[in-house]
Amino acid sequence: MNGDSERRFTRGLVEVRAAGDSRTIGGYAAKYNTLSRNLGGFVERIDPGFFAKSEGDGWPRVMARYNHDSNMLLGTSRAGTLRLQTDGAGLDYSVDVPAARQDVYELVQRGDVTESSFAFFTFEDDWSMTDDGFPVRTLLSGQLVDVAPVNDPAYLDTSTGLRSLAEKAGAELAEVRAAAEAGELKRFLAPAPTIIPPTGQGDTHPVMAVRQRRAELMQRRTF
């Protein structure tokens, strides 16, 4: 598991929800298989199994906090004031806003706050490229930390994702960061070409020589 938590946001999904006398708001904190905006040289998507561990454990110690602010607690999974569920679209949440946070409820009700965010730790991810040849990170499994209605989704820290790519590529983090700034991350994802040296001048069977060289390379990969 990566040691740093990450945050991502989802546009236009916070709403007031009818729940008796409770001041309830909610929406999708995350959407599956939807490419994010450019996060600084790469995009992300969330695999449908990403929250399986947290859900299987009963969403332990997950909180809802306005703008991820620890002083703006809205509800918790432990108390049942925060309810989480996954479906075919993504991670949905509903939270009963306390009276002391009536302002947050009103901001959502008026449409001033329309976006959600979630914080998480990553257990496993994968790197590949889109059909257009742009680097994409797929979040495969992780631990949910909190969900949050946010009025400023500009928070963006991709250092953990870039560290993951550096580890997988066997490269220095500084090198990967520099490539991200230059829009050249795909060079860490392109497969290394197999180079077969030319046959000698006296070789009268070039096709057999190529096949033999390929067999030697495959044999080396098995060790």
C-alpha positions as CSV (number, residue, x, y, z in Angstrom):
1,M,0.0,0.0,0.0
2,N,1.3,3.5,-0.8
3,G,1.9,5.5,2.3
4,D,0.3,8.7,1.1
5,S,-3.4,9.2,0.7
6,E,-4.7,10.6,-2.5
7,R,-7.8,12.7,-3.4
8,R,-9.9,12.8,-6.5
9,F,-13.2,14.6,-7.3
10,T,-16.3,13.9,-9.3
11,R,-18.2,16.7,-11.0
12,G,-21.8,17.7,-10.5
13,L,-23.1,14.9,-8.3
14,V,-23.9,16.4,-4.8
15,E,-27.6,16.8,-4.1
16,V,-30.2,17.1,-1.3
17,R,-31.9,13.8,-0.6
18,A,-35.2,13.2,1.0
19,A,-34.8,11.3,4.3
20,G,-37.6,12.2,6.6
21,D,-36.6,15.1,8.9
22,S,-32.9,14.6,8.3
23,R,-30.8,17.1,6.4
24,T,-29.4,14.5,4.0
25,I,-27.1,15.2,1.1
26,G,-25.2,12.7,-1.1
27,G,-24.2,11.6,-4.6
28,Y,-21.5,9.7,-6.4
29,A,-18.1,10.2,-4.8
30,A,-16.5,8.1,-7.6
31,K,-17.5,6.8,-11.1
32,Y,-16.1,3.6,-12.5
33,N,-14.3,3.3,-15.9
34,T,-14.5,7.0,-16.6
35,L,-11.3,8.7,-17.7
36,S,-10.4,11.6,-15.5
37,R,-9.1,14.9,-16.7
38,N,-5.4,15.3,-17.4
39,L,-3.7,14.9,-14.1
40,G,-0.4,16.2,-15.3
41,G,0.8,13.9,-18.0
42,F,-1.6,11.0,-17.4
43,V,-5.3,10.2,-16.8
44,E,-6.9,7.8,-14.4
45,R,-9.8,5.5,-14.2
46,I,-11.3,3.5,-11.3
47,D,-11.8,-0.2,-11.7
48,P,-15.2,-1.5,-10.4
49,G,-13.4,-3.7,-7.8
50,F,-11.4,-0.8,-6.3
51,F,-13.6,-0.4,-3.2
52,A,-14.2,-4.2,-2.7
53,K,-11.9,-4.5,0.3
54,S,-13.4,-1.5,2.1
55,E,-16.9,-2.6,1.4
56,G,-16.2,-6.2,2.5
57,D,-14.8,-4.9,5.8
58,G,-17.9,-2.8,6.4
59,W,-16.5,0.6,5.4
60,P,-14.4,0.8,8.6
61,R,-13.8,4.3,10.0
62,V,-14.9,6.2,6.8
63,M,-15.9,9.8,7.4
64,A,-17.7,12.5,5.4
65,R,-16.1,15.8,5.8
66,Y,-16.8,19.1,4.0
67,N,-13.8,19.9,1.8
68,H,-11.9,17.1,3.6
69,D,-11.5,19.5,6.5
70,S,-11.0,17.5,9.8
71,N,-12.8,20.3,11.6
72,M,-15.9,20.0,9.4
73,L,-17.1,16.5,10.2
74,L,-20.5,15.6,8.6
75,G,-21.0,12.0,9.5
76,T,-19.3,8.6,10.0
77,S,-19.9,5.1,8.8
78,R,-19.4,3.9,12.4
79,A,-22.3,5.9,13.7
80,G,-24.5,5.2,10.6
81,T,-24.8,8.9,9.8
82,L,-22.8,8.1,6.7
83,R,-24.0,5.4,4.4
84,L,-22.0,4.0,1.5
85,Q,-22.9,1.6,-1.3
86,T,-21.5,0.6,-4.7
87,D,-23.4,-0.1,-7.8
88,G,-22.6,-0.5,-11.5
89,A,-21.9,3.2,-11.8
90,G,-19.6,3.8,-8.8
91,L,-19.5,4.7,-5.1
92,D,-22.6,6.4,-3.8
93,Y,-22.9,8.1,-0.4
94,S,-25.5,9.7,1.8
95,V,-24.8,11.7,4.9
96,D,-27.1,13.2,7.5
97,V,-25.7,16.7,8.1
98,P,-25.7,17.8,11.7
99,A,-27.4,21.0,12.8
100,A,-24.1,22.6,13.5
101,R,-23.3,22.2,9.7
102,Q,-26.6,23.7,8.5
103,D,-24.6,26.0,6.2
104,V,-23.1,23.0,4.3
105,Y,-26.6,21.6,3.7
106,E,-27.8,25.0,2.5
107,L,-24.9,25.4,0.2
108,V,-25.8,22.1,-1.5
109,Q,-29.5,23.0,-1.5
110,R,-28.8,26.3,-3.3
111,G,-26.4,24.7,-5.8
112,D,-23.3,26.4,-4.6
113,V,-21.6,23.1,-3.8
114,T,-22.1,20.6,-6.6
115,E,-19.1,18.3,-6.6
116,S,-17.8,15.4,-4.5
117,S,-14.4,14.1,-3.7
118,F,-13.0,11.0,-2.0
119,A,-9.7,10.3,-0.3
120,F,-8.1,6.9,-0.5
121,F,-5.0,4.7,-0.2
122,T,-4.0,2.6,-3.1
123,F,-3.2,-1.1,-2.7
124,E,-2.7,-1.9,-6.4
125,D,-2.7,0.0,-9.6
126,D,-1.8,-0.6,-13.3
127,W,-0.3,1.5,-16.0
128,S,-1.1,1.3,-19.7
129,M,-2.0,3.7,-22.5
130,T,-5.3,4.8,-24.0
131,D,-6.1,4.0,-27.7
132,D,-4.7,7.5,-28.4
133,G,-1.4,6.6,-26.8
134,F,-1.9,8.7,-23.6
135,P,-0.7,7.2,-20.3
136,V,-3.5,5.9,-18.1
137,R,-3.3,4.7,-14.5
138,T,-6.0,2.2,-13.5
139,L,-6.8,2.1,-9.7
140,L,-7.4,-1.6,-9.0
141,S,-7.8,-1.9,-5.2
142,G,-7.5,0.4,-2.3
143,Q,-8.9,1.7,1.0
144,L,-11.5,4.4,1.3
145,V,-10.6,7.2,3.8
146,D,-13.4,9.7,3.4
147,V,-15.9,11.3,1.1
148,A,-16.5,15.0,0.8
149,P,-18.8,17.5,-0.8
150,V,-16.4,20.2,-2.0
151,N,-16.6,23.7,-3.3
152,D,-13.0,23.8,-4.5
153,P,-12.0,20.7,-6.4
154,A,-8.7,22.2,-7.5
155,Y,-6.7,20.1,-5.0
156,L,-4.5,17.9,-7.1
157,D,-1.5,16.0,-5.9
158,T,-0.2,13.3,-8.3
159,S,3.0,12.5,-6.6
160,T,1.8,9.1,-5.3
161,G,0.7,8.1,-8.8
162,L,4.0,9.2,-10.3
163,R,5.9,7.3,-7.6
164,S,3.9,4.2,-8.5
165,L,4.9,4.5,-12.2
166,A,8.6,5.1,-11.2
167,E,8.6,1.9,-9.2
168,K,7.0,-0.1,-11.9
169,A,9.4,1.3,-14.6
170,G,12.5,1.0,-12.4
171,A,13.2,4.7,-12.8
172,E,14.0,7.6,-10.5
173,L,11.1,9.6,-9.3
174,A,12.7,12.9,-10.4
175,E,13.1,11.5,-13.9
176,V,9.4,10.5,-14.0
177,R,8.3,13.9,-12.7
178,A,10.4,15.7,-15.3
179,A,8.8,13.5,-18.0
180,A,5.3,14.2,-16.7
181,E,6.0,18.0,-16.9
182,A,7.2,17.5,-20.5
183,G,4.3,15.3,-21.4
184,E,6.5,12.3,-22.1
185,L,5.4,9.7,-19.6
186,K,4.5,7.2,-22.3
187,R,8.2,6.4,-22.8
188,F,8.1,4.6,-19.5
189,L,5.2,2.5,-20.8
190,A,6.2,1.6,-24.3
191,P,7.6,-2.0,-24.5
192,A,11.3,-2.3,-25.2
193,P,11.9,-3.4,-28.8
194,T,13.5,-6.8,-29.3
195,I,16.7,-6.3,-31.3
196,I,18.0,-9.2,-33.3
197,P,21.5,-8.6,-34.6
198,P,22.3,-9.2,-38.2
199,T,23.6,-12.6,-39.2
200,G,27.2,-13.1,-40.2
201,Q,28.3,-12.8,-43.9
202,G,28.9,-16.6,-44.2
203,D,25.4,-17.5,-42.8
204,T,23.5,-19.1,-45.6
205,H,20.3,-19.6,-43.5
206,P,19.3,-16.1,-42.2
207,V,15.7,-17.2,-41.3
208,M,17.0,-20.1,-39.1
209,A,19.4,-17.7,-37.4
210,V,16.6,-15.3,-36.5
211,R,14.5,-18.1,-35.1
212,Q,17.5,-19.4,-33.1
213,R,18.1,-15.9,-31.7
214,R,14.5,-15.5,-30.6
215,A,14.6,-18.9,-28.9
216,E,17.7,-17.8,-27.0
217,L,16.0,-14.6,-25.8
218,M,12.9,-16.5,-24.7
219,Q,15.0,-18.9,-22.8
220,R,16.7,-16.1,-20.9
221,R,13.4,-14.6,-19.9
222,T,12.4,-17.8,-18.1
223,F,15.3,-17.5,-15.6
